Amino acid sequence: MISVAGTGGGVIVDSSGAQVGYIAKRLRSATKTDTALIDTPQAISIVTQQQIRDQNVQSIGEALRYVPGVSVAQGEGHRDEILIRGQRTTADFFVNGIRDDARYFRDLYNTQRIEVLKGPNAMIFGRGGGGGIVNRVLKEADGVPIREVLVQGGQFFNKRVALDVGDRVSDTVFFRLNGVFEDTETYRDFIDVRRYGVNPTMTFLLGPQTTLRLSYEYFSDNRIADRGIPSQFGRPWRYRENTSTLFGAPFMSNGFVDAHIGTAQLDHVFENGVIMRSQSRIADYAKYHQNAYPNGPVNADETSFVMRGYGSQTDRTNYFNQTDFTYKFDTGPIAHTVVAGVELGYQEGVDFRRDFIWNATGSRNLPVNPFMPTTTEGAVLRNLATGRNNTYRLGVVSAFVQDQIEISEHLQFIVGGRFDRFDFESRDRRPDPATGLPSQPNARVDNLVSPRVGVVVKPLPELAFYSSYSVSFLPSAGDQFRVLDPTTALSVPERFENMEIGVKYDITPTFQFTAALFNLDRDNQPIPSSTEAGFSAGLGQTRTQGIEIGLAGYATDWWQISGGYAYTEPRILADLDDDGDTIAAGNLVGGVPLNTFSLWNKFDINAQFAVGVGYIYQDPSFASSDNTVRLPSFSRFDAGVFYQINESMRAQVNIENVFDRRYVVSAHNNNNILPGAPRTVRVQLIARF
């Protein structure tokens, strides 16, 4: 990566030239081959490093606010959780194409760009990914000298320092080191965050055709988990007056993760032209969170509400290897790019949860007490039985093959398929209640095939029309390995089927317009309960139809744009009624607004000074799929001011929610509703030596 100064904050260009400012023209992750974005029959949004920096975002959720078709969920205050095309996920996150599915908040200190690939992606990424996936491409040791220090401060005692240092050790050995430390409070009472990470990388040129890349990351995140506010009369309770009010117990609501992630990647070009890429990764996540949250609405006279809490340990260790081979050849006038490979994976971990509940009562000035209630403070506390206490392991063996076929400069096809064998086993560590003996494991094996077909028609080199069909599966254990019992072990996998048509048009070489129209059917889907957080109301079917329109790049040489519009309509197709939790056919899936619009603009005033203006709007939505609690629509303006002080120093001021609007940003269910942040100002200084 290099940075070109002189445009009010710097134009960030990667060393390949494929990423300039807010636009990326090529990527590998969608096909496992180096393919132009315009030739990829799929809707894809890319958040480049310059956009990440200009908007001053540090998390996945913040970065995806300007991506059409993506909604951000609350994640129970302790993890990344998003909805892509109406499909909620906590696990469809990847790093350089390898699964990063533990439940935690990811930082962007070492991220080169974020790729959002829409629609089922099993052909490339394996299980899940029904609505799409999010792939972080990390910074790497590329031999380009860099010495950068970032210092940030702002409202709510925000403090952040980041480091990016890289150079050549020799002509064949490169190094790079990224690090971050952040200690901040937030606009929510009692909620603070402390996180830090370090990511050294090395690149070794072992020969003219062989490259070895090594990476290790240690990342720690420690915060108070925040589940927001309850509802009343089908609306968020007084959110305009209580943006900061915590309904919970901060001393009981801590959450932390310690992650150790090691990666080795070997690339080799054989004499016959075959390109091999092999990546291996070991990732160990030590994760625990405990929180207290409102589990019912505030009553009519505002004197009581129900609170619940739990503690959960979800440690996980992942072992993955992906090896693929790419070969280009011609059959007469037809050009082929064939990629074939295998993926081997093994994941193991624990899933422990213990619940507790109390009834809180008090005056109109709710909540009664921000700390753990006791019987002398108007609350009755009682422990419930352990909800889960199991270990699990999953073995994955996958093989895939794909052919990108170029009939002519005007017509291309992509055809591929993937076979996955999932061997999952879970064991309840509690004794069998009937016999008192150790519980027996429950297991399930699934052999699944995921096809992908696409066609690209290019009447002009800068204009492409495409259509695609793809299928993805998610085994019955789910994306976070639900415990199997004799009944759920018989459940068939979820199935995602997507049909899509679209257009991509390079208005100029650095300004792209995209549009997609899609239909996504999901079968055997566990519908989240509206009354019991973390549980399902039963298996159902949904159909999501929509349209996405995106703009990215330089509208002029002084005006950059990133954003778009999405209409997303996810409907429940069959009635569900589980112990009073009624979800009717025709209901909208919770958390998904029908219409969303976002647009970020950066204007270069002169060589040193630039300003940014952003706008976000989303329609009303429902907190859950029973459609009884309605979340209001909202719009907000964001802004940035950038000043290049000299060749080595730049200053930046970002303002989120410029007009200090009071709004609801996300929800987890009917009574875990998160108010959005008030006006928030942050200041950065970035120095390069």
VOGU-3710 file (C-alpha; in Angstrom, 3 decimals, decimal comma):
1> misvagtggg> 0,000/0,000/0,000  1,124/3,546/-0,730  -0,483/6,859/0,142  -0,500/9,808/-2,220  -0,645/13,062/-0,290  -2,156/16,264/-1,530  -5,892/15,543/-1,566  -6,982/16,624/1,855  -6,269/13,378/3,648  -4,408/11,299/1,103
11> vivdssgaqv> -5,516/8,921/-1,644  -4,794/5,382/-0,531  -3,766/3,049/-3,349  -2,800/-0,570/-2,879  0,409/-1,773/-4,486  -1,452/-3,650/-7,255  -3,425/-0,575/-8,313  -6,693/-2,492/-7,909  -7,906/-0,227/-5,094  -7,950/3,555/-5,526
21> gyiakrlrsa> -9,735/5,807/-3,067  -13,252/4,455/-2,506  -13,284/2,003/-5,412  -11,776/-1,457/-5,858  -11,680/-2,909/-9,385  -10,533/-6,480/-8,775  -10,799/-9,125/-6,079  -9,963/-12,776/-5,514  -12,369/-13,810/-2,792  -15,503/-14,163/-4,950
31> tktdtalidt> -13,989/-16,716/-7,359  -10,592/-17,689/-5,851  -9,048/-16,188/-8,980  -7,912/-12,634/-9,690  -11,081/-11,377/-11,399  -12,310/-7,927/-12,350  -15,320/-6,844/-10,309  -17,261/-6,126/-13,497  -16,748/-9,742/-14,637  -18,057/-11,275/-11,391
41> pqaisivtqq> -21,755/-12,317/-11,620  -22,633/-11,308/-8,085  -23,487/-8,183/-6,092  -20,387/-7,115/-4,171  -19,679/-4,059/-2,019  -16,152/-3,162/-0,963  -15,271/-0,778/1,851  -11,765/0,373/1,027  -9,097/1,411/3,497  -9,470/5,069/2,594
51> qirdqnvqsi> -13,200/4,941/3,280  -12,546/3,201/6,624  -10,099/5,943/7,509  -12,140/8,885/6,255  -15,235/7,762/8,141  -13,094/6,937/11,188  -14,738/3,588/11,827  -13,151/0,927/13,992  -15,690/-1,918/13,910  -17,452/-4,119/11,361
61> gealryvpgv> -20,863/-2,708/12,284  -19,765/0,904/11,824  -18,073/0,136/8,514  -21,161/-1,562/7,025  -23,592/1,300/7,707  -22,991/2,619/4,185  -23,309/-0,786/2,439  -26,669/-1,344/0,677  -28,516/-4,503/1,702  -26,841/-4,789/5,120
71> svaqgeghrd> -28,483/-4,030/8,479  -26,620/-4,025/11,773  -28,071/-5,975/14,710  -27,389/-5,403/18,381  -25,444/-8,600/18,944  -26,451/-8,663/22,630  -23,785/-6,042/23,241  -20,869/-8,465/23,032  -20,424/-9,533/19,382  -20,665/-8,542/15,737
81> eilirgqrtt> -24,090/-9,439/14,339  -25,478/-8,316/10,998  -28,290/-9,045/8,568  -27,378/-9,425/4,898  -30,392/-9,551/2,611  -32,560/-10,210/5,653  -30,456/-13,145/6,940  -29,147/-12,712/10,484  -25,662/-14,031/11,199  -23,007/-14,010/13,886
91> adffvngird> -20,685/-16,390/12,038  -20,384/-15,440/8,354  -17,164/-13,503/8,933  -13,916/-14,401/7,175  -10,304/-13,209/7,159  -8,476/-13,533/3,841  -11,080/-16,117/2,864  -10,801/-18,305/5,995  -13,599/-18,641/8,527  -13,483/-16,342/11,576
101> daryfrdlyn> -16,762/-17,405/13,182  -16,293/-16,839/16,924  -18,649/-14,355/18,586  -16,717/-11,159/19,320  -16,282/-7,559/18,164  -13,585/-7,299/15,496  -11,350/-4,218/15,223  -10,180/-2,777/11,901  -6,681/-1,628/12,902  -5,031/-4,179/10,588
111> tqrievlkgp> -7,642/-4,233/7,804  -6,821/-3,269/4,221  -10,433/-3,511/3,016  -13,780/-5,151/3,799  -15,523/-7,195/1,101  -19,258/-7,878/1,356  -20,297/-10,643/-1,041  -24,102/-10,847/-1,346  -26,166/-14,006/-1,776  -25,326/-17,663/-0,919
121> namifgrggg> -21,569/-18,227/-1,127  -21,114/-21,911/-0,278  -19,252/-22,610/-3,525  -16,318/-20,554/-2,250  -16,773/-20,292/1,519  -18,613/-23,439/2,587  -21,505/-23,697/5,015  -23,774/-20,768/5,855  -23,341/-17,433/4,144  -26,939/-17,630/2,956
131> ggivnrvlke> -27,486/-13,889/2,697  -23,823/-13,165/2,095  -20,473/-13,048/3,830  -18,080/-10,395/5,131  -14,413/-10,918/4,317  -11,674/-8,791/5,870  -8,502/-8,524/3,799  -5,624/-7,791/6,159  -2,628/-5,561/5,667  0,477/-7,564/4,795
141> adgvpirevl> 4,210/-7,156/4,538  4,528/-6,037/0,905  7,961/-4,449/1,010  6,634/-0,879/0,785  8,168/1,223/3,589  5,603/2,590/6,036  5,949/4,210/9,450  2,638/5,548/10,681  1,279/6,501/14,088  -2,371/7,385/14,712
151> vqggqffnkr> -3,542/9,164/17,861  -7,242/9,698/18,509  -9,347/11,343/21,187  -12,924/12,445/21,510  -16,151/12,549/23,429  -16,917/10,034/26,164  -13,222/9,951/27,083  -12,297/8,215/23,846  -8,582/7,379/23,617  -7,007/5,321/20,839
161> valdvgdrvs> -3,480/4,779/19,508  -2,597/2,705/16,422  0,746/1,818/14,847  1,601/0,616/11,327  5,293/-0,034/10,612  6,750/-1,978/7,695  9,880/-2,226/5,554  12,293/-4,581/3,821  14,721/-6,627/5,851  16,380/-7,593/2,572
171> dtvffrlngv> 15,410/-7,968/-1,071  13,623/-11,207/-0,215  12,308/-10,642/3,315  9,673/-8,050/4,290  8,065/-7,292/7,647  5,099/-5,313/8,939  3,682/-4,649/12,385  0,220/-3,299/13,176  -0,926/-2,576/16,703  -3,766/-0,811/18,518
181> fedtetyrdf> -4,824/0,180/22,012  -8,169/1,764/22,848  -9,708/2,740/26,169  -13,036/4,508/25,917  -16,324/5,111/27,577  -19,507/5,390/25,518  -22,739/7,376/25,371  -24,416/4,605/27,382  -24,221/4,830/31,191  -21,588/2,560/32,789
191> idvrrygvnp> -20,504/1,118/29,418  -16,802/1,209/28,669  -14,500/-0,647/26,301  -10,847/-1,597/26,502  -9,271/-3,438/23,590  -5,830/-3,941/22,182  -4,195/-6,006/19,486  -0,900/-6,681/17,766  -0,373/-8,255/14,347  3,175/-8,875/13,060
201> tmtfllgpqt> 3,489/-10,271/9,520  6,438/-11,478/7,453  6,813/-12,194/3,743  9,583/-14,414/2,358  10,352/-14,560/-1,359  11,663/-18,132/-1,438  12,267/-17,991/-5,158  11,036/-16,283/-8,306  7,875/-18,422/-8,229  7,386/-19,058/-4,495
211> tlrlsyeyfs> 6,191/-16,778/-1,696  5,599/-17,567/1,978  3,556/-15,233/4,196  3,348/-15,622/7,963  1,005/-13,770/10,317  0,205/-13,883/14,019  -2,439/-11,808/15,780  -3,223/-11,401/19,438  -6,400/-9,467/20,112  -8,187/-8,728/23,384
221> dnriadrgip> -11,541/-6,999/23,874  -13,002/-6,317/27,319  -16,276/-4,396/27,675  -19,590/-4,117/29,459  -22,289/-5,908/27,473  -25,260/-3,627/26,769  -28,697/-4,945/25,784  -30,413/-1,574/25,557  -33,876/-0,604/26,769  -37,267/-2,381/26,970
231> sqfgrpwryr> -40,469/-1,610/25,101  -43,823/-0,276/26,188  -47,096/-0,399/24,242  -45,308/-1,805/21,186  -42,680/0,957/21,000  -39,200/1,504/22,478  -39,626/2,932/25,965  -38,910/6,690/26,016  -35,808/6,331/23,828  -35,703/10,060/23,041
241> entstlfgap> -35,364/10,885/26,742  -33,260/7,891/27,768  -30,518/7,545/25,159  -27,940/6,821/27,860  -30,073/4,917/30,410  -28,864/1,376/31,109  -31,443/-1,258/32,013  -29,096/-3,805/33,445  -26,385/-4,510/35,939  -22,950/-3,361/34,745
251> fmsngfvdah> -21,074/-5,286/37,445  -22,748/-8,431/36,098  -22,520/-7,606/32,404  -18,899/-7,995/31,481  -17,707/-9,629/28,286  -14,207/-10,453/27,085  -12,378/-12,333/24,385  -8,719/-13,238/24,006  -7,893/-14,394/20,486  -4,648/-15,942/19,207
261> igtaqldhvf> -4,637/-16,368/15,417  -1,715/-17,760/13,420  -1,693/-18,019/9,614  0,725/-19,352/7,002  0,170/-18,901/3,266  2,308/-20,503/0,561  1,955/-19,431/-3,083  3,776/-21,203/-5,904  3,660/-21,028/-9,698  4,637/-24,292/-11,400
271> engvimrsqs> 6,488/-24,399/-14,697  3,357/-25,525/-16,538  1,524/-22,380/-15,366  -0,506/-23,939/-12,559  -0,821/-21,567/-9,592  -1,047/-23,083/-6,116  -2,217/-21,273/-3,002  -2,292/-22,996/0,363  -3,413/-21,294/3,577  -3,346/-22,811/7,060
281> riadyakyhq> -4,752/-21,144/10,138  -5,014/-21,991/13,808  -7,256/-19,685/15,838  -7,968/-19,981/19,542  -10,740/-17,851/21,064  -11,244/-17,677/24,834  -14,668/-16,049/25,161  -16,893/-15,349/28,155  -19,754/-12,927/28,596  -22,345/-12,313/31,247
291> naypngpvna> -25,149/-9,817/31,029  -28,382/-8,655/32,561  -31,138/-7,306/30,378  -34,841/-6,395/30,253  -36,898/-9,499/29,486  -40,301/-7,868/29,296  -41,938/-4,507/28,618  -42,354/-1,731/31,139  -45,827/-1,975/32,648  -48,552/0,610/32,047
301> detsfvmrgy> -47,947/2,691/35,185  -44,149/2,455/34,742  -43,474/0,847/38,098  -41,963/-2,490/37,071  -40,319/-4,555/34,389  -38,833/-8,051/34,253  -35,088/-8,565/34,083  -33,144/-11,659/33,195  -29,503/-12,541/32,868  -27,090/-15,299/32,071
311> gsqtdrtnyf> -23,426/-16,157/31,950  -22,003/-17,894/28,892  -18,637/-19,445/28,068  -18,066/-20,171/24,364  -14,376/-21,025/23,972  -13,455/-22,267/20,499  -10,402/-23,509/18,598  -10,351/-23,625/14,795  -7,946/-25,505/12,532  -8,291/-24,867/8,790
321> nqtdftykfd> -6,355/-25,525/5,615  -7,391/-24,374/2,158  -5,394/-25,472/-0,871  -6,419/-24,653/-4,422  -4,885/-24,831/-7,879  -5,644/-22,469/-10,773  -4,889/-23,211/-14,421  -5,684/-21,193/-17,536  -6,025/-22,834/-20,948  -7,903/-22,540/-24,229
331> tgpiahtvva> -10,131/-24,957/-26,108  -10,185/-23,443/-29,569  -11,495/-19,858/-29,260  -12,851/-20,466/-25,748  -10,717/-19,447/-22,749  -10,950/-21,307/-19,439  -9,801/-20,429/-15,947  -10,239/-23,528/-13,801  -9,761/-23,563/-10,052  -10,022/-26,726/-7,965
341> gvelgyqegv> -9,160/-27,372/-4,379  -9,896/-28,826/-0,977  -10,617/-27,437/2,465  -10,011/-29,358/5,675  -11,324/-28,036/8,963  -11,690/-29,066/12,565  -13,442/-26,976/15,216  -13,900/-27,783/18,883  -15,151/-25,875/21,892  -17,473/-25,561/24,834
351> dfrrdfiwna> -20,900/-23,966/25,148  -21,921/-23,260/28,746  -24,825/-21,073/29,865  -26,508/-20,478/33,234  -29,602/-18,272/33,510  -30,992/-16,168/36,332  -34,100/-13,984/36,575  -35,610/-11,323/38,809  -38,603/-8,980/38,921  -37,694/-5,335/39,380
361> tgsrnlpvnp> -40,110/-2,764/40,803  -39,734/0,892/41,608  -40,794/4,448/40,872  -41,492/6,112/37,540  -37,783/6,882/37,291  -36,823/3,531/35,780  -34,608/1,608/35,951  -34,718/0,956/39,680  -31,061/0,289/40,176  -28,230/0,077/37,641
371> fmptttegav> -26,500/-2,557/39,735  -27,584/-6,090/40,541  -30,899/-5,879/42,413  -31,320/-7,564/45,776  -34,459/-8,466/47,676  -34,109/-5,310/49,797  -34,162/-3,172/46,642  -37,499/-4,360/45,363  -36,345/-7,335/43,331  -36,669/-11,081/43,648
381> lrnlatgrnn> -33,646/-12,952/42,270  -33,617/-16,667/41,550  -31,270/-18,965/39,676  -32,603/-21,087/36,858  -31,219/-24,416/35,721  -28,131/-24,404/33,569  -29,348/-23,762/30,049  -26,442/-25,468/28,257  -23,294/-27,288/29,255  -21,861/-29,132/26,312
391> tyrlgvvsaf> -18,733/-29,712/24,335  -18,688/-30,057/20,567  -16,464/-30,888/17,681  -16,936/-30,499/13,939  -14,894/-32,084/11,195  -15,193/-30,654/7,674  -13,881/-32,113/4,422  -14,643/-30,124/1,293  -13,739/-30,275/-2,391  -14,661/-27,774/-5,083
401> vqdqieiseh> -14,129/-27,090/-8,772  -15,035/-24,059/-10,860  -14,580/-23,024/-14,467  -14,693/-19,409/-15,648  -15,437/-19,650/-19,359  -14,854/-16,753/-21,752  -16,672/-17,401/-25,017  -15,759/-13,975/-26,348  -15,155/-10,482/-25,073  -18,943/-10,135/-24,860
411> lqfivggrfd> -19,963/-13,409/-23,162  -18,661/-15,208/-20,083  -19,909/-18,058/-17,895  -18,999/-19,333/-14,464  -19,939/-22,875/-13,445  -18,916/-24,627/-10,252  -19,836/-26,903/-7,416  -18,667/-27,789/-3,942  -19,020/-30,945/-1,879  -18,977/-30,637/1,901
421> rfdfesrdrr> -18,993/-33,382/4,493  -19,932/-32,135/7,973  -19,349/-34,504/10,879  -20,733/-32,857/14,009  -20,917/-34,239/17,539  -21,967/-32,628/20,810  -21,978/-34,040/24,324  -23,954/-32,724/27,273  -21,586/-32,595/30,256  -24,509/-32,878/32,674
431> pdpatglpsq> -25,585/-36,362/33,790  -28,550/-37,943/32,054  -31,533/-36,922/34,233  -33,170/-40,335/33,760  -30,200/-42,524/34,700  -27,764/-40,262/36,511  -25,054/-41,607/34,198  -22,886/-39,490/31,858  -24,897/-38,327/28,863  -24,237/-39,954/25,531
441> pnarvdnlvs> -23,093/-37,807/22,617  -25,440/-36,906/19,793  -24,065/-36,696/16,298  -25,064/-35,966/12,744  -23,257/-36,312/9,414  -24,324/-34,314/6,354  -23,011/-34,697/2,815  -24,002/-31,618/0,836  -23,474/-30,257/-2,665  -23,620/-26,512/-3,385
451> prvgvvvkpl> -23,824/-25,450/-7,053  -23,151/-22,077/-8,608  -23,945/-20,894/-12,142  -23,525/-17,420/-13,582  -23,448/-15,623/-16,913  -22,021/-12,207/-17,814  -22,994/-10,386/-20,997  -20,836/-7,372/-21,918  -22,129/-5,349/-24,872  -19,408/-2,822/-24,018
461> pelafyssys> -16,140/-3,291/-22,106  -17,410/-0,968/-19,363  -20,972/-2,394/-19,181  -21,952/-5,857/-17,912  -25,311/-7,548/-17,384  -25,312/-10,720/-15,318  -27,532/-13,414/-13,862  -26,672/-16,074/-11,309  -28,058/-19,017/-9,361  -26,513/-20,368/-6,183
471> vsflpsagdq> -27,350/-22,632/-3,252  -25,954/-22,764/0,264  -26,580/-24,992/3,292  -26,306/-24,648/7,050  -26,279/-27,865/9,137  -28,903/-28,214/11,877  -26,376/-27,357/14,614  -26,488/-23,803/13,258  -23,775/-21,231/12,724  -22,801/-21,281/16,421
481> frvldpttal> -23,093/-25,039/17,095  -26,349/-25,515/18,978  -26,350/-28,594/21,171  -27,869/-31,634/19,486  -30,425/-33,816/21,197  -32,026/-36,985/19,770  -34,686/-34,822/18,094  -32,530/-32,042/16,602  -29,993/-34,626/15,432  -32,661/-35,706/12,922
491> svperfenme> -33,192/-32,184/11,579  -32,180/-31,600/7,985  -29,896/-28,652/7,152  -31,196/-25,217/6,287  -31,170/-24,479/2,574  -30,666/-21,106/0,871  -31,514/-20,696/-2,816  -30,753/-17,422/-4,570  -31,614/-16,168/-8,047  -30,201/-12,806/-9,072
501> igvkyditpt> -29,918/-10,517/-12,059  -27,888/-7,337/-12,160  -25,897/-4,740/-14,018  -22,456/-3,197/-13,468  -21,395/-0,069/-15,290  -18,053/1,694/-15,071  -19,256/5,234/-15,707  -15,571/6,192/-15,721  -12,557/3,988/-14,982  -12,801/5,076/-11,323
511> fqftaalfnl> -16,577/5,419/-10,831  -18,858/2,385/-10,792  -22,633/1,932/-10,699  -24,146/-1,418/-9,727  -27,687/-2,738/-9,377  -29,093/-6,163/-8,486  -32,552/-7,716/-8,254  -32,794/-10,946/-6,232  -35,064/-13,630/-4,783  -33,717/-15,614/-1,811
521> drdnqpipss> -35,630/-18,580/-0,333  -34,607/-20,078/3,030  -36,013/-23,410/4,259  -35,845/-25,090/7,694  -34,902/-21,797/9,308  -34,978/-21,440/13,117  -37,023/-18,266/13,682  -35,709/-16,339/16,746  -38,151/-16,227/19,624  -39,697/-12,860/20,422
531> teagfsaglg> -40,143/-13,782/24,102  -37,057/-15,843/25,029  -33,715/-14,304/24,082  -31,329/-16,833/22,569  -34,052/-19,370/21,750  -36,072/-20,312/18,665  -39,815/-20,221/18,091  -39,512/-23,154/15,673  -38,469/-23,988/12,141  -39,937/-21,901/9,368
541> qtrtqgieig> -39,513/-20,659/5,832  -38,728/-17,170/4,600  -38,579/-15,515/1,219  -36,592/-12,346/0,712  -36,977/-10,248/-2,399  -35,219/-7,022/-3,054  -33,175/-4,634/-5,076  -29,791/-3,068/-4,336  -28,197/-0,066/-6,034  -24,657/1,082/-5,333
551> lagyatdwwq> -22,259/3,857/-6,297  -18,538/3,936/-5,547  -15,541/5,940/-6,675  -14,680/9,344/-8,133  -17,680/11,214/-9,527  -15,130/13,914/-10,434  -11,450/14,269/-9,646  -12,420/16,176/-6,482  -15,587/14,323/-5,381  -15,676/10,761/-4,080
561> isggyaytep> -18,870/8,812/-3,373  -19,756/5,575/-1,593  -23,266/4,391/-0,789  -26,523/3,226/-2,254  -30,147/2,225/-1,863  -31,714/-1,116/-0,947  -35,257/-2,423/-0,821  -35,283/-5,645/1,233  -38,537/-7,503/1,894  -38,079/-10,687/3,980
571> riladldddg> -41,390/-12,436/4,707  -42,334/-15,382/6,929  -44,029/-17,993/4,702  -45,711/-20,223/7,306  -47,352/-19,720/10,718  -45,374/-20,546/13,863  -46,837/-20,937/17,362  -44,514/-22,132/20,101  -45,744/-21,796/23,697  -47,528/-18,534/23,003
581> dtiaagnlvg> -44,798/-17,141/20,754  -46,945/-16,528/17,673  -45,364/-15,584/14,359  -47,783/-15,357/11,443  -47,218/-15,991/7,779  -46,664/-12,702/5,989  -44,823/-11,084/8,893  -41,604/-9,266/8,168  -38,408/-10,768/9,554  -37,321/-8,779/12,600
591> gvplntfslw> -34,600/-6,172/12,327  -34,880/-5,554/8,579  -36,138/-2,158/7,307  -37,824/-2,284/3,902  -36,025/0,787/2,524  -32,530/1,973/3,362  -30,424/4,710/1,803  -26,900/5,873/2,555  -24,452/8,171/0,830  -20,995/9,274/1,919
601> nkfdinaqfa> -19,326/12,126/0,000  -15,811/13,481/0,213  -15,001/16,826/-1,411  -11,387/17,888/-1,992  -11,443/21,665/-1,583  -7,757/22,047/-2,425  -4,540/20,056/-2,138  -4,541/20,248/1,670  -8,176/20,518/2,727  -11,204/18,249/2,260
611> vgvgyiyqdp> -14,619/17,747/3,849  -16,890/14,715/4,099  -20,680/14,609/4,366  -22,684/11,446/4,962  -26,386/10,681/5,192  -28,085/7,505/6,446  -31,797/6,710/6,336  -33,725/3,569/7,161  -37,433/2,745/7,260  -39,295/1,594/10,353
621> sfassdntvr> -38,732/-2,068/11,189  -39,833/-4,589/13,768  -37,751/-5,690/16,743  -38,655/-9,361/16,136  -40,585/-11,484/13,677  -43,834/-11,415/15,691  -44,112/-7,764/14,505  -45,533/-6,514/17,817  -42,813/-3,963/18,649  -42,160/-1,379/15,956
631> lpsfsrfdag> -38,855/0,474/15,715  -39,110/4,013/14,309  -37,467/5,136/11,097  -34,410/7,309/11,429  -32,057/9,499/9,478  -28,792/11,060/10,490  -26,006/13,164/9,010  -22,296/12,501/9,550  -19,393/14,772/8,667  -15,618/14,856/8,441
641> vfyqinesmr> -12,966/17,528/8,013  -9,503/16,580/6,748  -6,374/18,735/6,665  -2,961/17,738/5,325  -0,694/19,761/7,617  2,482/18,799/5,737  3,882/15,824/3,854  4,055/13,705/6,998  1,155/14,911/9,157  -2,611/15,120/8,707
651> aqvnienvfd> -5,449/16,040/11,044  -9,000/14,772/10,913  -12,238/15,588/12,756  -15,295/13,322/12,464  -18,783/14,128/13,695  -21,366/11,361/13,907  -25,038/12,434/14,039  -24,319/16,091/13,326  -27,816/17,310/14,239  -27,992/15,252/17,442
661> rryvvsahnn> -31,059/13,238/16,425  -32,570/10,765/18,901  -33,163/7,426/17,228  -33,061/3,653/17,626  -30,129/2,018/15,895  -30,773/-1,715/16,392  -32,502/-4,410/18,444  -32,008/-8,010/19,494  -35,640/-8,749/20,358  -38,752/-6,951/21,587
671> nnilpgaprt> -37,152/-5,734/24,808  -33,476/-5,403/23,923  -33,541/-2,175/21,909  -30,475/0,031/21,503  -30,797/3,823/21,160  -28,396/5,434/18,702  -25,509/7,643/19,755  -26,029/11,389/20,184  -23,739/13,835/18,414  -20,233/12,406/18,779
681> vrvqliarf> -16,972/14,173/17,904  -13,593/12,460/17,437  -10,236/13,970/16,482  -7,310/12,136/14,858  -3,687/13,004/14,150  -1,856/10,719/11,742  1,903/11,037/11,403  4,145/9,340/8,842  7,910/9,259/9,175
//
